[in-house]
Amino acid sequence: MNLYNFTDMGNYKGKFAFIFAVLLSGFCMSSCGPTAYLLDIETSHPSEAGVDLAGKTISAVYLDNGDVGDSLFSAALATSFVTRMEKDYFQGDSLISIYCLDKAPETDYSSKREMLEILMDTGSDVVFVFDAPEFQDNVAVNLESDPDGSFTAKASFPFSIELYVYDSMDKRDTVLRFRGASVADASSAVSGKESRDALGDILKSQLGGTARRLGDASGDKFSPVWKMEEVLFFLYDSNSWYETYFYVRDYEWQKAIDIWMSMLDTANMEKKACIEYNIAAACYLSGQYDLASDWLELSRRHFNLSPYTDSLGKKLAGRSK
């Protein structure tokens, strides 16, 4: 399989709103009992297209059918799509790879087998594959003479395009297929001596603007939906716990988790359950939902923190649908 890499893959970087609040929730502040505080945070939810990309690596592939005009259109579309996705998921950092793949005849790119092979070649969690555009044949080209003796060619190109999406981490384990159709208008200064076919090729090469707009609009369909929600964390009266408080405030989940992990060797089952709950909450906010569920289950086994564990469990259940 000839897969050409145009950009480098990077690390995932989260995006959260900076809103923080502290709540004493029925616990007394003491050296032995926990305090609870709420974090008001803007979290991403699955896109309008029903695809949840939070915390996942992404790649984009466009199929090249050998036609120069089609290839230029597809490249512009895929580049614009990736730019939009990087803006929405990675704060504009160039972390999504773009590949060009020669389109194989008689190949069903909507099949899981084919998409899985492409996915494995990219090394990403999710792959978007843009099929080559299908332009209507025999488009009428209008040649207009200008007052200065020059000529302008104009034409409208009806076209359709398909997009295939495979998410290796989606429990549905299927290829999602999207299809769109539109009309692209183009105009270009010409000598007036070109053949109709040559004029068509010239105008088709001018469709980059339409491709970029389509790529951006397609990216919008897969952009996350941001919602405010409250997530509770537990706090004990010690310097290490206060340090985790500030890491949580700054959304530095791994640093907070590292400290909590170092505290797990305690005989106090309530404290142990609070630590495990906090780790679960941090995993949830960093998009590691399966890991969050595992830690939440450990917390439930060691001490009854209901209704707080129930609340986080409901959030996780909503993410696993």
C-alpha positions as CSV (number, residue, x, y, z in Angstrom):
1,M,0.0,0.0,0.0
2,N,1.5,3.4,-1.0
3,L,0.8,5.7,1.8
4,Y,2.6,9.1,1.8
5,N,3.0,11.0,5.0
6,F,2.8,14.8,4.7
7,T,2.9,15.8,8.4
8,D,4.2,14.5,11.7
9,M,2.1,13.0,14.4
10,G,2.3,14.6,17.8
11,N,0.9,14.1,21.3
12,Y,-2.6,14.8,22.4
13,K,-3.2,18.1,24.1
14,G,-6.4,18.8,26.0
15,K,-8.6,21.9,26.0
16,F,-10.5,23.2,29.0
17,A,-12.1,26.4,30.2
18,F,-10.5,28.1,33.2
19,I,-13.3,28.2,35.8
20,F,-12.7,27.0,39.3
21,A,-14.8,26.9,42.5
22,V,-14.5,25.3,45.9
23,L,-17.4,23.8,47.8
24,L,-17.5,22.4,51.3
25,S,-20.0,19.5,50.9
26,G,-21.1,18.3,54.3
27,F,-17.7,17.3,55.5
28,C,-15.9,19.0,58.4
29,M,-12.4,20.2,57.8
30,S,-10.1,18.2,60.0
31,S,-6.9,16.3,59.9
32,C,-8.6,13.0,59.5
33,G,-11.7,13.7,57.4
34,P,-12.0,14.7,53.7
35,T,-13.2,17.9,52.2
36,A,-14.9,17.9,48.8
37,Y,-14.5,20.7,46.2
38,L,-16.2,21.1,42.8
39,L,-14.4,21.9,39.6
40,D,-16.6,23.8,37.1
41,I,-15.1,22.8,33.8
42,E,-15.8,22.9,30.1
43,T,-15.6,19.4,28.7
44,S,-15.8,18.1,25.1
45,H,-18.6,15.8,24.1
46,P,-19.2,13.8,20.9
47,S,-19.5,15.8,17.7
48,E,-22.6,16.5,15.7
49,A,-21.6,13.5,13.5
50,G,-21.7,11.2,16.6
51,V,-17.9,10.7,16.7
52,D,-16.0,11.2,20.0
53,L,-12.4,12.1,19.2
54,A,-11.3,13.4,22.6
55,G,-7.9,12.0,23.6
56,K,-7.4,10.1,20.4
57,T,-4.8,10.3,17.7
58,I,-6.2,11.2,14.3
59,S,-5.0,10.9,10.7
60,A,-6.5,11.9,7.4
61,V,-6.1,10.2,4.0
62,Y,-7.3,11.3,0.6
63,L,-7.5,9.0,-2.4
64,D,-5.8,9.9,-5.6
65,N,-7.6,8.6,-8.7
66,G,-4.8,9.8,-11.1
67,D,-6.6,12.9,-12.3
68,V,-4.6,16.0,-11.5
69,G,-7.6,18.2,-11.0
70,D,-9.3,15.7,-8.7
71,S,-6.0,15.3,-6.7
72,L,-5.6,19.0,-6.2
73,F,-9.2,19.3,-5.1
74,S,-8.8,16.4,-2.6
75,A,-5.5,17.7,-1.2
76,A,-7.0,21.1,-0.6
77,L,-10.1,19.6,1.0
78,A,-8.1,17.3,3.3
79,T,-5.7,20.0,4.3
80,S,-8.5,22.4,5.3
81,F,-10.3,19.6,7.1
82,V,-7.1,18.8,9.2
83,T,-6.6,22.5,9.9
84,R,-10.1,22.8,11.3
85,M,-9.7,19.6,13.4
86,E,-6.3,20.7,14.8
87,K,-7.8,24.0,15.8
88,D,-10.7,22.3,17.6
89,Y,-8.9,19.4,19.2
90,F,-5.2,20.4,19.5
91,Q,-5.3,24.2,20.0
92,G,-4.0,24.7,16.4
93,D,-0.9,22.5,16.9
94,S,0.1,20.4,13.8
95,L,-0.7,17.0,15.3
96,I,-2.8,15.3,12.6
97,S,-1.0,13.5,9.7
98,I,-2.2,13.8,6.2
99,Y,-1.6,11.0,3.7
100,C,-2.2,10.5,0.0
101,L,-3.2,7.0,-1.1
102,D,-3.4,5.8,-4.7
103,K,-7.0,4.7,-5.2
104,A,-7.2,1.0,-6.0
105,P,-9.8,-0.1,-8.6
106,E,-12.7,-2.2,-7.4
107,T,-11.8,-1.5,-3.8
108,D,-14.6,-1.0,-1.2
109,Y,-13.2,1.6,1.1
110,S,-16.3,1.4,3.3
111,S,-15.3,-2.1,4.4
112,K,-13.9,-2.5,7.8
113,R,-11.1,-4.7,6.5
114,E,-9.9,-2.1,4.1
115,M,-10.2,0.7,6.6
116,L,-8.4,-1.3,9.3
117,E,-5.5,-1.8,7.0
118,I,-5.2,1.9,6.3
119,L,-5.6,2.7,10.0
120,M,-2.7,0.3,10.9
121,D,-0.5,2.0,8.2
122,T,-1.1,5.4,9.7
123,G,-0.6,4.2,13.3
124,S,-3.5,6.4,14.6
125,D,-6.6,5.7,16.6
126,V,-9.0,7.2,14.1
127,V,-8.6,7.6,10.3
128,F,-10.7,9.8,8.0
129,V,-10.5,8.7,4.3
130,F,-11.7,11.1,1.7
131,D,-12.7,9.4,-1.6
132,A,-11.8,11.1,-4.9
133,P,-14.5,13.5,-5.9
134,E,-16.9,12.6,-8.6
135,F,-17.4,15.5,-11.0
136,Q,-20.3,15.5,-13.5
137,D,-19.1,14.8,-17.1
138,N,-19.6,17.2,-20.1
139,V,-19.9,20.4,-18.0
140,A,-20.8,23.4,-20.2
141,V,-18.0,25.9,-20.4
142,N,-18.9,29.6,-21.2
143,L,-16.3,31.7,-22.9
144,E,-16.8,35.4,-22.5
145,S,-14.9,38.1,-24.3
146,D,-13.9,41.2,-22.2
147,P,-13.8,44.8,-23.5
148,D,-10.0,44.8,-23.5
149,G,-10.0,41.8,-25.9
150,S,-9.2,39.2,-23.3
151,F,-11.3,36.1,-22.5
152,T,-12.8,34.6,-19.3
153,A,-13.9,31.0,-19.1
154,K,-16.7,30.1,-16.6
155,A,-18.3,26.9,-15.6
156,S,-20.2,25.2,-12.8
157,F,-19.1,21.7,-11.7
158,P,-21.7,19.5,-9.9
159,F,-19.8,17.0,-7.8
160,S,-20.2,14.5,-5.0
161,I,-17.7,13.1,-2.5
162,E,-17.7,10.4,0.2
163,L,-15.9,10.3,3.5
164,Y,-15.2,7.1,5.4
165,V,-14.4,7.1,9.1
166,Y,-13.1,4.3,11.3
167,D,-12.4,4.7,15.0
168,S,-10.5,1.7,16.4
169,M,-11.6,2.8,20.0
170,D,-15.3,3.1,19.2
171,K,-17.3,0.2,20.7
172,R,-19.5,0.2,17.6
173,D,-16.5,-1.2,15.6
174,T,-17.9,-0.1,12.3
175,V,-17.0,2.2,9.4
176,L,-19.1,5.3,9.3
177,R,-19.9,6.6,5.8
178,F,-20.8,10.2,4.9
179,R,-21.7,11.5,1.4
180,G,-22.2,15.1,0.2
181,A,-23.0,16.8,-3.0
182,S,-22.6,20.4,-4.2
183,V,-21.8,22.7,-7.1
184,A,-18.5,24.4,-7.5
185,D,-18.3,27.6,-9.6
186,A,-15.0,28.5,-11.3
187,S,-13.7,31.2,-13.6
188,S,-10.3,31.9,-15.2
189,A,-8.7,34.3,-17.6
190,V,-7.8,32.4,-20.8
191,S,-6.4,33.1,-24.3
192,G,-9.6,32.1,-26.0
193,K,-7.6,29.6,-28.2
194,E,-8.0,26.6,-25.8
195,S,-10.1,23.6,-26.7
196,R,-13.2,22.9,-24.6
197,D,-11.5,20.1,-22.8
198,A,-8.5,22.2,-22.0
199,L,-10.8,25.0,-20.7
200,G,-12.5,22.4,-18.5
201,D,-9.2,21.3,-17.1
202,I,-8.1,24.9,-16.4
203,L,-11.3,25.7,-14.6
204,K,-11.2,22.5,-12.6
205,S,-7.8,23.5,-11.3
206,Q,-9.4,26.7,-9.9
207,L,-11.6,24.8,-7.4
208,G,-9.3,25.1,-4.5
209,G,-11.4,27.7,-2.7
210,T,-14.5,25.4,-2.9
211,A,-12.4,22.5,-1.6
212,R,-11.1,24.5,1.3
213,R,-14.6,25.7,2.3
214,L,-15.9,22.1,2.0
215,G,-13.0,20.8,4.2
216,D,-13.7,23.4,6.9
217,A,-17.4,22.6,6.8
218,S,-16.7,18.9,7.1
219,G,-14.4,19.5,10.0
220,D,-17.1,21.4,11.7
221,K,-19.4,18.3,11.7
222,F,-16.7,16.5,13.7
223,S,-15.8,19.3,16.0
224,P,-16.5,18.6,19.7
225,V,-19.5,20.0,21.5
226,W,-18.4,21.9,24.6
227,K,-20.5,21.8,27.7
228,M,-20.0,23.0,31.2
229,E,-20.2,20.4,34.0
230,E,-19.2,20.0,37.6
231,V,-16.7,17.3,38.7
232,L,-16.1,16.7,42.4
233,F,-12.7,16.0,44.0
234,F,-11.7,15.1,47.5
235,L,-9.1,16.9,49.6
236,Y,-7.3,16.1,52.9
237,D,-5.5,18.5,55.2
238,S,-1.9,17.9,54.2
239,N,0.7,19.5,51.9
240,S,0.6,16.7,49.4
241,W,-3.1,16.9,49.0
242,Y,-3.0,20.7,48.7
243,E,-0.4,20.2,45.9
244,T,-2.9,18.0,44.0
245,Y,-5.5,20.7,44.5
246,F,-3.4,23.2,42.5
247,Y,-2.6,20.7,39.8
248,V,-6.3,20.0,39.4
249,R,-7.0,23.7,39.2
250,D,-4.4,24.0,36.4
251,Y,-5.7,20.8,34.6
252,E,-2.4,19.0,35.1
253,W,-4.0,15.6,35.5
254,Q,-1.0,13.4,35.3
255,K,0.9,15.4,37.9
256,A,-2.0,15.1,40.3
257,I,-2.4,11.4,39.5
258,D,1.3,10.8,40.3
259,I,0.9,12.2,43.8
260,W,-2.3,10.3,44.4
261,M,-0.7,7.1,43.3
262,S,2.0,7.6,45.8
263,M,-0.6,7.8,48.6
264,L,-2.4,4.5,47.8
265,D,-0.4,2.6,50.4
266,T,-2.7,3.6,53.3
267,A,-4.6,1.5,55.8
268,N,-7.4,4.1,55.9
269,M,-10.0,2.7,53.6
270,E,-12.0,6.0,53.3
271,K,-8.9,7.9,52.3
272,K,-7.9,5.1,49.9
273,A,-11.3,5.3,48.3
274,C,-11.1,9.1,48.0
275,I,-7.7,8.7,46.3
276,E,-9.1,6.2,43.8
277,Y,-12.1,8.3,43.2
278,N,-9.9,11.3,42.4
279,I,-7.8,9.3,40.0
280,A,-11.0,8.1,38.3
281,A,-12.2,11.8,38.0
282,A,-8.9,12.9,36.5
283,C,-8.9,10.0,34.0
284,Y,-12.5,11.0,33.1
285,L,-11.5,14.6,32.4
286,S,-8.5,13.5,30.3
287,G,-10.7,11.2,28.1
288,Q,-9.5,7.9,29.6
289,Y,-12.9,6.6,30.2
290,D,-12.2,2.8,30.6
291,L,-9.4,3.6,33.0
292,A,-11.6,5.9,34.9
293,S,-14.3,3.2,35.3
294,D,-11.6,0.8,36.7
295,W,-10.5,3.2,39.3
296,L,-14.1,4.1,40.2
297,E,-14.9,0.4,40.8
298,L,-11.9,0.1,43.1
299,S,-13.1,3.2,45.1
300,R,-16.5,1.6,45.5
301,R,-15.0,-1.6,46.8
302,H,-13.0,0.1,49.5
303,F,-15.5,2.6,50.9
304,N,-19.0,3.9,50.3
305,L,-18.6,7.4,48.8
306,S,-22.1,7.5,47.4
307,P,-23.6,9.7,46.0
308,Y,-20.3,11.0,44.6
309,T,-19.3,7.8,43.0
310,D,-22.8,7.4,41.6
311,S,-22.6,10.8,40.0
312,L,-19.2,10.1,38.3
313,G,-20.5,6.7,37.3
314,K,-23.4,8.3,35.4
315,K,-21.0,10.6,33.6
316,L,-18.9,7.7,32.5
317,A,-21.9,5.7,31.4
318,G,-22.9,8.6,29.1
319,R,-19.4,8.5,27.5
320,S,-19.5,4.7,26.9
321,K,-22.7,4.7,24.8
